[in-house]
Amino acid sequence: MSVINRMLQDLERRGHDGENGSSAGIKPVAPRHAPERPVWWLLALAAALGVIVLLAWLLLRQMTAVREPRAPVAAAPAAPVRPAPSPVPAPELVSLRLSDLPALPGAAISAKKAEPPPAHAEPASAPAPVREAGSKPEPVEAAKPVEKDAGSAKKNEAAVKQITPRQRAEYLYQQAVSLVQQGRMAEAQGSLDEALKAAPAHAAARQVLAGILVDNKQYAQAEQLLRDGLDVGTVQPEFVMALARIQIERGDGRAALETLQKNQAGAKDNAAYQAFLAALLQRQGLHKQAIEHYQISLRLAPSASALVGIGISLQAENRLAEAQEAFNRAKSSGALNAELQGFVEQRLGQIQQQLR
């Protein structure tokens, strides 16, 4: 027991020494705290989160745009194509083109489009009545044969018979005019041939066909076509002048003069016809007759070319004062081209020398 007591005393003494030593030389150590994080690290984290949100929004928007159907883009309306102005042909005596052929009064220039007949709507059949259960079926009547309406058949036949050759020719002519406007000359020529077979006196069809032949340099066929027209009584001033131009084109001025002289009865009030006839008379040296027809033309419609023409014939007949007056009127009209202007000044110089 004494040993145990002595050990307890030693332990108690050591404990007192330890407390004194710690208080005298040993300092307590402060507890460690976690290091503080700087502010820039928080800002970087916020920016990274913002970038992630922005990328997610863009991706979602792109996926939505792909799924939505795009509205069709309306095509821009095409600009209207203005037809190019047709060249004005030079006023030559021997020119004859399809566009130069004058249109006859009342002749239509557009083909009529055939309209489809109106569809007759058949009345809807009434629904069949519903038969009650247990009721007896009604007897079905035998179908009656449909009798043909003899009256309507006769009316249709009469309507077909009312189409005259002249009407058929007019229809074919209108069709040919439409084909000419489309540039389909071969088909137009075929329609015009059929029109003349149906009605040889159809002047407009004959004149257009002659123009097509002239454009194709088929002068002999065009001349024969126009001659045939005169034989069937197609006497139009423009028609006769077309024939005369073709005859001049092949170098037969005398035949052209005869054509105009034979058919001048229906062209007494046509200034162009009278001036044309006067020019052909002048070429043949028949100045007195040429002066008469030039005077008729000038009374109907004064023109610079007719003044020059009558001045030439007046000078040839030695009627110098009248010729000088005609040339001066033509010069002052302002309607002469440079070539004719020089010609008139030359003639005026000659007349001044003759009057001295």
C-alpha positions as CSV (number, residue, x, y, z in Angstrom):
1,M,0.0,0.0,0.0
2,S,2.9,2.4,0.7
3,V,4.2,1.7,-2.7
4,I,0.9,2.6,-4.3
5,N,0.6,5.7,-2.3
6,R,4.1,6.8,-3.3
7,M,3.3,6.3,-7.0
8,L,0.1,8.3,-6.7
9,Q,2.0,11.1,-5.0
10,D,4.7,11.1,-7.8
11,L,2.0,11.3,-10.4
12,E,0.2,14.2,-8.6
13,R,3.5,16.0,-8.4
14,R,4.3,15.6,-12.1
15,G,0.9,16.9,-13.0
16,H,1.5,20.2,-11.0
17,D,4.9,20.5,-12.7
18,G,3.4,20.1,-16.2
19,E,0.9,22.8,-15.6
20,N,3.5,25.2,-14.4
21,G,5.8,24.4,-17.4
22,S,3.0,25.0,-19.9
23,S,2.1,28.3,-18.4
24,A,5.6,29.4,-18.2
25,G,7.2,28.5,-21.6
26,I,4.7,27.1,-23.9
27,K,2.3,29.4,-25.9
28,P,-0.9,28.2,-27.2
29,V,-1.1,27.8,-31.0
30,A,-4.0,29.7,-32.7
31,P,-6.4,27.6,-34.8
32,R,-5.9,27.7,-38.6
33,H,-8.7,29.2,-40.8
34,A,-9.4,28.4,-44.5
35,P,-7.7,31.0,-46.8
36,E,-10.2,33.6,-48.2
37,R,-11.0,33.3,-52.0
38,P,-10.3,36.4,-54.1
39,V,-13.2,38.4,-55.8
40,W,-12.0,37.9,-59.4
41,W,-12.6,34.1,-59.0
42,L,-16.3,34.8,-58.3
43,L,-16.5,37.1,-61.4
44,A,-15.0,34.4,-63.6
45,L,-17.5,31.9,-62.4
46,A,-20.4,34.2,-63.1
47,A,-19.1,34.9,-66.7
48,A,-18.7,31.2,-67.4
49,L,-22.3,30.6,-66.3
50,G,-23.5,33.5,-68.5
51,V,-21.7,32.0,-71.6
52,I,-23.3,28.6,-70.9
53,V,-26.8,30.1,-70.7
54,L,-26.2,32.1,-74.0
55,L,-25.0,29.1,-75.9
56,A,-28.0,27.0,-74.7
57,W,-30.4,29.8,-75.8
58,L,-28.8,30.0,-79.3
59,L,-28.9,26.3,-79.8
60,L,-32.6,26.2,-78.8
61,R,-33.5,29.0,-81.2
62,Q,-31.7,27.3,-84.1
63,M,-33.5,24.0,-83.5
64,T,-36.9,25.9,-83.4
65,A,-36.1,27.7,-86.7
66,V,-35.3,24.4,-88.4
67,R,-38.5,22.9,-87.3
68,E,-40.7,25.8,-88.4
69,P,-41.6,25.7,-92.2
70,R,-40.3,28.6,-94.1
71,A,-42.8,30.8,-96.0
72,P,-42.4,30.5,-99.7
73,V,-40.7,33.4,-101.3
74,A,-43.0,35.2,-103.7
75,A,-41.5,35.5,-107.1
76,A,-41.0,39.1,-108.2
77,P,-43.5,40.1,-111.0
78,A,-41.8,40.1,-114.4
79,A,-41.4,43.5,-115.9
80,P,-43.9,44.0,-118.8
81,V,-42.2,43.6,-122.1
82,R,-42.9,46.4,-124.3
83,P,-43.2,45.5,-128.0
84,A,-40.4,46.9,-130.1
85,P,-41.6,49.7,-132.4
86,S,-42.1,48.4,-135.9
87,P,-39.7,50.1,-138.3
88,V,-41.2,52.7,-140.6
89,P,-40.7,51.6,-144.2
90,A,-39.2,54.1,-146.5
91,P,-41.7,55.7,-149.0
92,E,-40.4,53.8,-152.0
93,L,-42.6,53.3,-155.1
94,V,-41.8,49.7,-155.5
95,S,-41.9,48.6,-151.9
96,L,-44.4,46.0,-150.9
97,R,-44.3,44.3,-147.6
98,L,-46.8,42.5,-145.4
99,S,-46.8,45.4,-143.0
100,D,-47.3,47.9,-145.8
101,L,-50.5,46.4,-147.0
102,P,-53.3,48.7,-145.8
103,A,-56.0,47.2,-143.7
104,L,-59.4,47.2,-145.3
105,P,-62.3,48.9,-143.6
106,G,-64.0,46.8,-141.0
107,A,-61.4,44.0,-141.1
108,A,-60.7,42.7,-137.6
109,I,-57.1,42.3,-136.6
110,S,-57.4,39.8,-133.8
111,A,-58.6,36.2,-134.0
112,K,-61.6,35.4,-132.0
113,K,-61.1,32.8,-129.4
114,A,-63.5,29.9,-129.5
115,E,-65.4,29.8,-126.2
116,P,-66.3,26.4,-124.8
117,P,-70.1,25.8,-124.7
118,P,-71.6,26.3,-121.2
119,A,-71.9,23.1,-119.2
120,H,-75.5,22.3,-118.3
121,A,-75.7,21.1,-114.7
122,E,-78.0,18.2,-114.2
123,P,-80.3,18.4,-111.2
124,A,-79.3,16.1,-108.3
125,S,-81.5,13.1,-108.0
126,A,-83.6,13.0,-104.8
127,P,-82.5,10.3,-102.3
128,A,-84.5,7.1,-102.3
129,P,-87.0,6.8,-99.5
130,V,-86.1,4.5,-96.7
131,R,-88.5,1.5,-96.6
132,E,-89.7,0.6,-93.2
133,A,-89.1,-2.9,-91.9
134,G,-91.9,-5.3,-92.7
135,S,-93.4,-3.2,-95.4
136,K,-93.9,-4.6,-98.9
137,P,-91.6,-3.4,-101.6
138,E,-93.3,-1.1,-104.1
139,P,-93.5,-2.4,-107.7
140,V,-90.7,-1.0,-109.9
141,E,-92.0,0.5,-113.1
142,A,-90.3,-0.5,-116.3
143,A,-88.1,2.2,-117.9
144,K,-89.8,4.0,-120.7
145,P,-87.8,4.4,-123.9
146,V,-86.5,7.9,-124.6
147,E,-88.1,9.3,-127.7
148,K,-85.9,11.4,-129.9
149,D,-86.9,15.0,-130.3
150,A,-87.2,15.3,-134.0
151,G,-87.7,19.1,-133.7
152,S,-84.4,19.7,-131.9
153,A,-82.6,17.6,-134.4
154,K,-84.0,19.6,-137.2
155,K,-83.0,22.8,-135.5
156,N,-79.4,21.7,-135.0
157,E,-79.2,20.6,-138.6
158,A,-80.6,24.0,-139.7
159,A,-78.0,25.8,-137.5
160,V,-75.2,23.9,-139.2
161,K,-76.5,24.8,-142.6
162,Q,-76.6,28.5,-141.7
163,I,-72.8,28.7,-141.9
164,T,-72.2,30.3,-145.2
165,P,-68.9,30.1,-147.2
166,R,-68.4,33.8,-146.5
167,Q,-68.6,33.2,-142.8
168,R,-66.2,30.3,-143.0
169,A,-63.7,32.4,-145.0
170,E,-64.0,35.2,-142.4
171,Y,-63.2,32.7,-139.6
172,L,-60.2,31.3,-141.5
173,Y,-59.0,34.8,-142.2
174,Q,-59.2,35.8,-138.5
175,Q,-57.3,32.6,-137.6
176,A,-54.6,33.5,-140.2
177,V,-54.2,37.0,-138.8
178,S,-53.6,35.5,-135.3
179,L,-51.0,33.1,-136.8
180,V,-49.3,35.9,-138.6
181,Q,-49.0,37.9,-135.3
182,Q,-47.4,34.8,-133.8
183,G,-44.9,34.5,-136.6
184,R,-46.4,31.2,-137.8
185,M,-46.4,32.1,-141.5
186,A,-46.7,28.7,-143.0
187,E,-49.9,27.9,-141.0
188,A,-51.3,31.3,-141.8
189,Q,-50.7,30.7,-145.5
190,G,-52.7,27.5,-145.3
191,S,-55.6,29.1,-143.5
192,L,-55.7,31.9,-146.1
193,D,-55.7,29.4,-149.0
194,E,-58.7,27.7,-147.4
195,A,-60.4,31.0,-146.9
196,L,-60.0,31.9,-150.6
197,K,-61.3,28.5,-151.6
198,A,-64.4,29.1,-149.5
199,A,-64.9,32.8,-150.7
200,P,-62.7,33.9,-153.6
201,A,-64.0,37.5,-153.2
202,H,-62.6,37.9,-149.7
203,A,-60.3,40.8,-150.4
204,A,-58.6,41.0,-147.0
205,A,-57.5,37.3,-147.1
206,R,-56.2,37.7,-150.6
207,Q,-54.2,40.8,-149.8
208,V,-52.6,39.3,-146.7
209,L,-51.7,36.2,-148.6
210,A,-50.1,38.3,-151.3
211,G,-48.0,40.1,-148.7
212,I,-46.8,36.8,-147.4
213,L,-45.8,35.7,-150.9
214,V,-44.0,38.9,-151.5
215,D,-42.1,38.6,-148.2
216,N,-41.0,35.2,-149.5
217,K,-39.9,36.7,-152.8
218,Q,-42.5,34.7,-154.6
219,Y,-43.5,37.6,-156.9
220,A,-45.0,35.5,-159.7
221,Q,-47.4,33.7,-157.3
222,A,-48.3,37.0,-155.6
223,E,-49.0,38.7,-158.9
224,Q,-51.2,35.8,-160.1
225,L,-53.1,35.8,-156.8
226,L,-53.8,39.5,-157.2
227,R,-54.9,39.1,-160.8
228,D,-57.3,36.3,-159.8
229,G,-58.7,38.7,-157.3
230,L,-59.4,41.3,-160.0
231,D,-61.1,38.7,-162.1
232,V,-63.6,37.8,-159.3
233,G,-64.5,41.5,-158.7
234,T,-62.2,42.4,-155.8
235,V,-61.4,45.9,-156.8
236,Q,-60.0,47.9,-153.9
237,P,-57.6,50.8,-154.5
238,E,-55.0,49.4,-152.1
239,F,-55.4,46.0,-153.7
240,V,-54.8,47.3,-157.2
241,M,-51.8,49.4,-156.1
242,A,-50.3,46.2,-154.5
243,L,-50.5,44.5,-157.9
244,A,-49.0,47.4,-159.6
245,R,-46.1,47.5,-157.2
246,I,-45.3,43.8,-157.8
247,Q,-45.3,44.5,-161.6
248,I,-42.9,47.4,-161.1
249,E,-40.7,45.1,-158.9
250,R,-40.3,42.7,-161.7
251,G,-39.5,45.7,-164.1
252,D,-42.8,45.9,-166.0
253,G,-43.8,49.5,-165.5
254,R,-46.1,49.5,-168.5
255,A,-48.2,46.6,-167.1
256,A,-48.3,48.4,-163.8
257,L,-49.7,51.5,-165.6
258,E,-52.3,49.5,-167.4
259,T,-53.4,47.9,-164.1
260,L,-53.9,51.3,-162.5
261,Q,-55.7,52.8,-165.5
262,K,-58.1,49.9,-165.8
263,N,-59.2,50.1,-162.2
264,Q,-59.1,53.8,-161.5
265,A,-62.9,54.1,-161.5
266,G,-63.0,53.1,-157.9
267,A,-60.2,55.3,-156.8
268,K,-61.3,58.8,-157.9
269,D,-61.2,60.0,-154.3
270,N,-57.9,58.2,-153.3
271,A,-55.0,60.7,-153.2
272,A,-52.3,58.0,-153.0
273,Y,-53.8,56.1,-156.0
274,Q,-53.9,59.3,-158.1
275,A,-50.3,60.2,-157.3
276,F,-49.1,56.7,-158.0
277,L,-50.9,56.8,-161.4
278,A,-49.4,60.2,-162.1
279,A,-45.9,59.0,-161.3
280,L,-46.2,56.0,-163.7
281,L,-47.6,58.3,-166.5
282,Q,-44.6,60.6,-165.9
283,R,-42.2,57.7,-166.3
284,Q,-43.8,56.9,-169.7
285,G,-43.3,60.6,-170.8
286,L,-47.1,61.3,-170.6
287,H,-46.6,64.6,-168.7
288,K,-50.0,66.2,-169.5
289,Q,-51.9,63.3,-168.1
290,A,-49.5,63.1,-165.2
291,I,-50.2,66.8,-164.4
292,E,-54.0,66.1,-164.3
293,H,-53.7,63.3,-161.9
294,Y,-51.2,65.2,-159.7
295,Q,-53.7,68.0,-159.5
296,I,-56.4,65.6,-158.4
297,S,-54.1,64.2,-155.7
298,L,-53.1,67.6,-154.4
299,R,-56.8,68.7,-154.2
300,L,-57.6,65.6,-152.1
301,A,-54.5,65.6,-149.9
302,P,-51.6,68.0,-150.5
303,S,-48.1,66.4,-150.1
304,A,-44.5,67.4,-150.8
305,S,-43.9,64.4,-153.0
306,A,-46.9,65.3,-155.2
307,L,-45.6,68.9,-155.5
308,V,-42.2,67.7,-156.6
309,G,-43.9,65.3,-159.1
310,I,-46.1,67.9,-160.7
311,G,-43.1,70.3,-160.8
312,I,-41.2,67.8,-162.9
313,S,-44.0,67.4,-165.4
314,L,-44.7,71.2,-165.5
315,Q,-41.0,71.9,-166.3
316,A,-41.1,69.1,-169.0
317,E,-44.1,70.9,-170.5
318,N,-42.2,74.2,-170.4
319,R,-44.7,75.7,-167.9
320,L,-41.7,77.1,-166.0
321,A,-43.5,79.6,-163.7
322,E,-45.9,77.0,-162.5
323,A,-43.1,74.5,-162.0
324,Q,-41.1,77.1,-160.0
325,E,-44.1,77.7,-157.8
326,A,-44.6,73.9,-157.2
327,F,-40.9,73.4,-156.4
328,N,-40.9,76.4,-154.0
329,R,-44.0,75.1,-152.2
330,A,-42.4,71.7,-151.8
331,K,-39.1,73.2,-150.5
332,S,-40.9,75.4,-147.9
333,S,-43.1,72.5,-146.7
334,G,-40.2,71.1,-144.6
335,A,-41.2,67.5,-145.5
336,L,-38.4,66.8,-148.0
337,N,-35.4,64.6,-147.1
338,A,-31.9,65.7,-147.9
339,E,-31.9,64.0,-151.3
340,L,-35.2,65.5,-152.5
341,Q,-34.2,68.9,-151.0
342,G,-31.0,68.9,-153.2
343,F,-33.0,67.7,-156.2
344,V,-35.5,70.6,-155.8
345,E,-32.8,73.2,-155.4
346,Q,-31.2,71.9,-158.6
347,R,-34.4,72.1,-160.5
348,L,-35.0,75.6,-159.3
349,G,-31.6,76.6,-160.5
350,Q,-32.4,75.2,-163.9
351,I,-35.7,77.1,-164.1
352,Q,-34.0,80.4,-163.2
353,Q,-31.5,79.9,-166.0
354,Q,-34.4,79.1,-168.5
355,L,-36.4,82.2,-167.4
356,R,-33.5,84.5,-168.2
